[in-house]
């Protein structure tokens, strides 16, 4: 299933980036979360890698798709924080930050579609 492989690839790439380049992710961790932003960056990266593996394997694909949808919904507050923090940034940065907000909807739907088709 090509859609599941693409979703697994997206999640795996993002998960690896959380470990390889954590600083940008640290900056969008909501301040209301307890502990270090780096801890949340690593936890979310590990979650993305685990969900990618679940989506990639046919036996766990349904659960992986549901987990992907939940993960995409769970990171929405980080995207809101980014949009608020970048509201006075350059137009290009604002476009990136604001563009991420509605992008979460098709990502959640993608996860649900993969789960439904598994």
KOLVEXZA-416164 format. One record per residue (C-alpha): residue number from 1; residue in three letters; x, y, z. Coordinates in pm, 1 decimal, decimal comma, always signed. Layout:
   resi   resn         xx         yy         zz
    NUM    ALA          X          Y          Z
...
***
This chain:
   resi   resn         xx         yy         zz
      1    UNK       +0,0       +0,0       +0,0
      2    UNK     +174,9     +310,8     -128,4
      3    UNK      -12,3     +554,7      +96,9
      4    UNK      +96,0     +365,3     +409,3
      5    UNK     +458,1     +352,0     +294,4
      6    UNK     +454,7     +725,8     +227,1
      7    UNK     +303,8     +797,8     +568,7
      8    UNK     +560,9     +572,3     +736,6
      9    UNK     +837,4     +753,2     +546,5
     10    UNK     +709,8    +1095,0     +651,4
     11    UNK     +687,2     +990,4    +1015,8
     12    UNK    +1028,8     +821,5    +1012,5
     13    UNK    +1194,4    +1124,1     +853,4
     14    UNK    +1038,7    +1359,0    +1105,2
     15    UNK    +1128,9    +1124,8    +1390,6
     16    UNK    +1493,3    +1112,1    +1285,6
     17    UNK    +1502,2    +1492,0    +1252,6
     18    UNK    +1388,3    +1524,7    +1614,6
     19    UNK    +1715,2    +1357,2    +1716,1
     20    UNK    +1947,2    +1491,1    +1445,0
     21    UNK    +1832,5    +1855,7    +1463,9
     22    UNK    +1636,7    +1893,6    +1790,4
     23    UNK    +1669,3    +2269,6    +1839,6
     24    UNK    +1385,9    +2378,9    +1605,0
     25    UNK    +1153,7    +2128,6    +1772,1
     26    UNK    +1258,4    +2242,9    +2120,7
     27    UNK    +1151,0    +2595,5    +2033,4
     28    UNK     +790,2    +2497,3    +1960,6
     29    UNK     +729,1    +2283,7    +2268,6
     30    UNK     +446,8    +2457,4    +2458,1
     31    UNK     +573,8    +2619,6    +2777,6
     32    UNK     +284,8    +2468,2    +2971,4
     33    UNK     +437,6    +2121,2    +2942,2
     34    UNK     +643,9    +2021,1    +3245,9
     35    UNK    +1012,2    +1945,4    +3217,9
     36    UNK    +1267,0    +2021,2    +2951,6
     37    UNK    +1164,2    +2099,3    +2593,9
     38    UNK    +1441,6    +1865,5    +2477,2
     39    UNK    +1278,3    +1577,8    +2663,1
     40    UNK     +951,6    +1645,1    +2478,8
     41    UNK    +1139,5    +1672,6    +2149,3
     42    UNK    +1299,1    +1333,6    +2203,3
     43    UNK     +973,7    +1176,2    +2323,9
     44    UNK     +781,5    +1302,3    +2023,0
     45    UNK    +1061,2    +1188,6    +1790,8
     46    UNK    +1055,2     +842,0    +1945,3
     47    UNK     +676,6     +835,1    +1913,2
     48    UNK     +701,2     +926,2    +1545,2
     49    UNK     +955,1     +648,0    +1486,4
     50    UNK     +736,8     +393,6    +1668,9
     51    UNK     +426,0     +499,1    +1477,0
     52    UNK     +621,8     +486,6    +1149,5
     53    UNK     +720,5     +127,7    +1225,9
     54    UNK     +360,4      +37,7    +1311,2
     55    UNK     +229,8     +192,0     +989,1
     56    UNK     +499,8      +19,8     +782,5
     57    UNK     +415,0     -330,8     +902,1
     58    UNK      +92,3     -479,0     +759,5
     59    UNK       +0,0     -656,3    +1085,1
     60    UNK       +8,8     -333,2    +1286,9
     61    UNK      -92,1      -91,5    +1011,7
     62    UNK     -448,3      -33,7    +1137,1
     63    UNK     -328,3      +55,3    +1486,5
     64    UNK      -40,2     +254,8    +1337,4
     65    UNK     -276,3     +461,7    +1124,0
     66    UNK     -491,6     +539,5    +1426,2
     67    UNK     -180,6     +625,7    +1627,5
     68    UNK      -60,3     +852,0    +1345,8
     69    UNK     -391,2    +1038,9    +1346,2
     70    UNK     -368,7    +1079,5    +1723,1
     71    UNK       -7,0    +1192,4    +1704,4
     72    UNK      -86,2    +1452,9    +1439,3
     73    UNK     -367,2    +1585,0    +1658,1
     74    UNK     -145,7    +1581,1    +1968,1
     75    UNK     +126,9    +1796,8    +1811,0
     76    UNK     -121,2    +2064,6    +1703,5
     77    UNK      -48,9    +2279,7    +2013,7
     78    UNK     +317,0    +2298,0    +1907,6
     79    UNK     +207,0    +2432,8    +1569,2
     80    UNK      -13,6    +2690,2    +1741,6
     81    UNK     +282,8    +2797,6    +1956,1
     82    UNK     +496,6    +2832,4    +1645,1
     83    UNK     +230,4    +3047,8    +1477,0
     84    UNK     +202,9    +3272,2    +1784,0
     85    UNK     +579,6    +3300,4    +1826,2
     86    UNK     +632,1    +3380,5    +1457,3
     87    UNK     +344,2    +3628,2    +1421,5
     88    UNK     +594,0    +3916,2    +1385,9
     89    UNK     +845,5    +3722,8    +1175,9
     90    UNK     +908,7    +3773,2     +805,7
     91    UNK     +618,0    +3701,2     +571,6
     92    UNK     +783,2    +3376,7     +458,6
     93    UNK     +823,4    +3248,6     +815,5
     94    UNK     +467,2    +3351,5     +901,8
     95    UNK     +343,7    +3163,4     +594,6
     96    UNK     +525,0    +2849,9     +711,1
     97    UNK     +395,1    +2880,4    +1067,0
     98    UNK      +37,2    +2958,9     +968,1
     99    UNK      +41,8    +2701,4     +687,5
    100    UNK     +118,9    +2423,8     +934,9
    101    UNK     -208,8    +2481,1    +1120,0
    102    UNK     -456,0    +2368,6     +851,1
    103    UNK     -207,8    +2104,5     +730,4
    104    UNK     -277,8    +1900,7    +1042,8
    105    UNK     -629,2    +1819,9     +918,0
    106    UNK     -520,2    +1629,3     +604,7
    107    UNK     -245,6    +1459,0     +806,8
    108    UNK     -500,1    +1331,9    +1060,2
    109    UNK     -725,5    +1222,5     +774,7
    110    UNK     -431,5    +1042,5     +609,4
    111    UNK     -367,3     +842,0     +924,1
    112    UNK     -735,2     +751,9     +950,3
    113    UNK     -747,7     +650,8     +582,9
    114    UNK     -445,6     +423,6     +624,1
    115    UNK     -609,3     +264,7     +929,6
    116    UNK     -937,1     +214,6     +742,6
    117    UNK     -765,5      +58,9     +440,3
    118    UNK     -551,1     -180,4     +647,8
***
